[in-house]
Amino acid sequence: MRKSLDQLYKKQSLLYKYFLYIASICFIVFFFPKGGKFKYEYFKGQTWQYEDLRAPFDFSIQKTNEEVLLEKKDIESNSPDYYSYNQEIVNDVSKRFNQKFNTTFSNNDFSEAQLYRLRVIGKKLIENIYHKGVFDEEEVKSTTKNVFLIKDNEANNVAFSELFKVSQANRLIKNTLENQSLDDLEVHYKSIFDGLIRSNIVYDKDLSEKALNDELSKVSYTRGTVDEGELIITKGEVVESEDVKVLDSLATEFESELWIGNNYYYILVGYTILVALVLMMLFLFLKKYRREISDNNTKVTFIIFNILLQVLITTLVVKYNDTYVFVVPLCILPLILKTFFDARLGLYVHVLTVLILGFVVPNSFEYIFLQIIAGIVTILTVSELYKRANLFVSVAQITFIYLIGYLAFHVIHEGSIEAVNWFVFSLFLLNGMITLFVQPLIYIYEKLFGLVSDVSLLELSDTNSKLLKELSNKAPGTFHHSLQVANLAEAAANEVGANAMLVRVGALYHDIGKMENPTYFTENQITNVNPHDALTPLESGKIIVGHVIKGIEIARKNKLPDRVIDFIRSHHGTTLVYYFYKKQEDQEGEANADDFRYPGPLPFSKETAILMMADSVEAASKSLKNPTFLIIDEFVDKIISGQMNANQFLNADITFKEIESIKKIFKQKLTNIYHLRVEYPE
């Protein structure tokens, strides 16, 4: 039982990767749009590359969205409005007319017969005005089309020209009085009708909208049908606009038909196999070419998380409206992976992610082409992300590539640039703006996954930081030594294409463990008193070796990233503290080398190997007396050859050629440090 548990514990990392692999496949397939994939790619203006295509079943030809939209707009513009005739307002106007008439004609200047005639004329005016109805132009929706007027529960179609306007009252009064030869009474009638006439036509919003919706519901989304076996297009024929409409209709019908019955499960199996193959390529790549990442479950999880995040966002956008698919900033993926790992891994993961998304997006070839090209540009242009200007320039170049690529595809499909959809250009610009948010995203990832970017390294390289300030106060000699090592290591890293910023930060912090006992290290001794004289060689050796362990403890206490702590652990590898080992041997006649050996590990990267060389060369160079070009040349060769003979670089991915380049840089830098000059003849 115990052996089984031990085996399970040893394989837990592998089991986690299997779980991550299977869970990722399920996640991606689950979020894929539930629809089949039409097996033909076609574009207007291109020739049909496949065999003659006949209708596999009966289907209707779908109208385009533009056609349906135009039809609906036509219905909306011609749909009549409904207005209600308000009889209560007419009754109220008649009542008020009688009151004002009695007041206006209250004197005895008129006989009963005359008053009767004048009242009849006034009532006739009201009757004529309200015969069809009165409207106020400010209260109606439109006076240019016919309306339905609801009067006595009956809707009649009338034109606005048949209705009476409030503003027409005075003119009608004048014309009526002229016809009745009563011009001298115009002032009286105007005083009666002043403010009397009101609109009695009320817009019926509910009935108008119901009528409009009824008409819109009758809109057909199809125009004609294609019978089974009917020839749609022949091989070599140019795909015209009408052909595109028929093919689009067939594709829509075909994709919906695929998910009926058992086809659903077959398609899921197909998707699962393809996604599994893509993710398998990722895990195999990591295992073969990025073993240090493959062995780190946190880093593997980080990569998978970013892939799933891009798939999730893209699929959600496609489900909402596939027009916005290019808003998704897919180039953030290679940008982030290049920042935390390297360019090759960033591009490889980006390409695999784009291949997965090819199942989801419309016009998959166009999408895959544009995204891969944009990813390559991202890898080639983005460098030194901690410099803000570099990010802006790179994002501008990526956006420009998107725009040029889209324009080229449009010209291929349409044959001109006249019908370019400028809205898509705005989507690419929005994509670029969102990509600029990669810097805060990198900061979040650093906190969540414990990774280190160049931005953080730049902050750590500040010699005014708390920890380096403490080092300069407690161990000024060690601090000066670290600065010199940092300069040497950075120059060497630039020469061989290593991460110069990482090497510099590692060099600045590699000896922070000496703060515990600074006077036991020669660079911090300012008097002739050497505390090692009071100790045995074995005790002295433990103190010297112990600065590595102390350094790791201090680094963890101050929350330095693991990538920086790696330099503290490995900058001495498994070498001997040779001076005290030899002293013990001379005093006791024998010495156990393990008591004077650094715990390791060996340098396991190009950067840690460079630091080990730079540290040894800089420290040993302090012992040079009257250095010359020849002495420095032999000295550097001797130090680094000794490390190579001790097999200190077996685990580091560094070549002999790179080591020779590093030695050349060290010799140049030391020559400059000691201000050597060519001796001229007198």
HELIX and SHEET records of a PDB file:
HELIX    1   1 ARG A    2  LYS A   10  1                                   9    
HELIX    2   2 GLN A   12  PHE A   31  1                                  20    
HELIX    3   3 ASN A   65  ASN A   78  1                                  14    
HELIX    4   4 GLN A   87  THR A  104  1                                  18    
HELIX    5   5 GLU A  112  ILE A  129  1                                  18    
HELIX    6   6 PHE A  160  GLU A  162  5                                   3    
HELIX    7   7 VAL A  166  GLN A  168  5                                   3    
HELIX    8   8 ALA A  169  ASN A  179  1                                  11    
HELIX    9   9 ASP A  183  LEU A  185  5                                   3    
HELIX   10  10 GLU A  186  PHE A  193  1                                   8    
HELIX   11  11 LYS A  205  SER A  217  1                                  13    
HELIX   12  12 SER A  241  LEU A  258  1                                  18    
HELIX   13  13 ASN A  263  TYR A  289  1                                  27    
HELIX   14  14 ARG A  291  SER A  294  1                                   4    
HELIX   15  15 ASN A  297  ASN A  321  1                                  25    
HELIX   16  16 ASP A  322  VAL A  327  5                                   6    
HELIX   17  17 ILE A  332  PHE A  340  1                                   9    
HELIX   18  18 ALA A  343  LEU A  357  1                                  15    
HELIX   19  19 SER A  364  THR A  381  1                                  18    
HELIX   20  20 ARG A  388  GLU A  414  1                                  27    
HELIX   21  21 TRP A  422  THR A  435  1                                  14    
HELIX   22  22 VAL A  438  PHE A  449  1                                  12    
HELIX   23  23 ASP A  454  LEU A  460  1                                   7    
HELIX   24  24 LYS A  466  LYS A  474  1                                   9    
HELIX   25  25 PRO A  476  VAL A  496  1                                  21    
HELIX   26  26 ALA A  500  TYR A  509  1                                  10    
HELIX   27  27 ILE A  512  MET A  515  5                                   4    
HELIX   28  28 PRO A  518  TYR A  520  5                                   3    
HELIX   29  29 THR A  522  ASN A  524  5                                   3    
HELIX   30  30 PRO A  531  ALA A  534  5                                   4    
HELIX   31  31 PRO A  537  LYS A  557  1                                  21    
HELIX   32  32 ASP A  562  SER A  570  1                                   9    
HELIX   33  33 TYR A  578  GLU A  588  1                                  11    
HELIX   34  34 ALA A  593  PHE A  596  5                                   4    
HELIX   35  35 LYS A  606  SER A  621  1                                  16    
HELIX   36  36 PHE A  629  ASN A  645  1                                  17    
HELIX   37  37 PHE A  656  ILE A  673  1                                  18    
SHEET    1   A 2 LEU A  53  ARG A  54  0                                        
SHEET    2   A 2 LEU A 231  ILE A 233 -1                                        
SHEET    1   B 2 PHE A  59  GLN A  62  0                                        
SHEET    2   B 2 THR A 222  VAL A 226 -1                                        
SHEET    1   C 4 GLU A 154  VAL A 158  0                                        
SHEET    2   C 4 VAL A 147  LYS A 151 -1                                        
SHEET    3   C 4 ASP A  81  TYR A  85  1                                        
SHEET    4   C 4 ILE A 201  TYR A 203 -1                                        
SHEET    1   D 2 VAL A 134  PHE A 135  0                                        
SHEET    2   D 2 PHE A 164  LYS A 165  1                                        
END                                                                             
